[in-house]
Amino acid sequence: MIARIEGLPLRCYTPWRMLTDLESCTVHVSRSLLDVLRALDRGGVEIALVVDDGHKLCGLLTDGDVRRALLGGADLSSPLISFMSRQFTSVSSSAPRTAVLDLMQARKIAQIPILDAAGRLAGLHLLHDIVGRPDRPNWAVIMAGGRGTRLLPLTENLPKPMVPIAGRPILERLVLQLVGFGIRRVFLSINYLGHVIEEHFGDGVRYGCRIEYLREDRPLGTGGSLSLLPEPPPHPLLVMNGDLVTQADLGALLDHHVQQAARATIGIRRYLHTVPFGCVETADGRVRLLEEKPTLTRQINAGIYALDPGLIERVPPGVAFPLTDLLEDCLARGEALAAFEIEDDWIDVGQRQDYHKASGREA
């Protein structure tokens, strides 16, 4: 069935404090410890960023650094340069949220400066901005029960969603992403080697959320496990495939779903395919058009959905049920089915070449 799907929003999401907000917490390298205290008080981010005339980042100072300097005999007029830390962790503006969170957790820091290619200060990641956003009332379900046969032997003793990307399981990345968008109740639908997932995540407390499990006694397809939810969700339900590596703006998707008054919303992705041959169009036995190796553009299902709570009762219990059947039913009933274009990074780790691409290496 071909259907008209409405609404492809353009948006801009910035998960860090921009430079215009940073002037209050920056201090010139020539200034004193008193100026550092003033910057700490103005900025309210528990760190002062030391810059030179070209706005290159020279070092960092915390209130603890100032306190230790004063206890060591310095006074407030002492030049800060003698006490600043020149060893600091920084990232580029293209660093994904999950990678930044990895660094913060590994190094036990709550602020990471963003530098441009010339070492100039461009922004500041704050742990509070990444994981401390206002809570959303929405629940999320991640489909994590598949066998991943196309990824063998990687999945011989490991569920596909637990395959690591840059040292962190795919599923853990998804959970942290949900938490980063304020979702605190997460259901993991499990089947194949489900105990591995349960042992890894537990109740979810250490990830900043509540994790519960939808245990499939047999494979229930991409949507059947929704019938195992303990109660109907009170708000639109976010559903994701468990083999995605993505920076999709999940909050914007949920907001778009509400704005469109949709029964369901599909995350879509623009897909380009270059035909490796010259193509020919004909009519009545004659050639009308020659086109050498054309590139075709299609919009594909990205495996991320927002569902109206009332749809859950349409999922038949105990049987394999593709989630796309539920969406087709919405179309057949004439119900609004919206689309949200995912412009951020997105890879479906379904085959070995996709896994290698997500891992940043060739197959």
Summary of the structure (lengths in Angstrom):
residues: 363
radius of gyration: 24.9
end to end distance: 35.2
largest distance: 94.3
contacts: 1119
relative contact order: 0.13
helix: 31%
strand: 31%
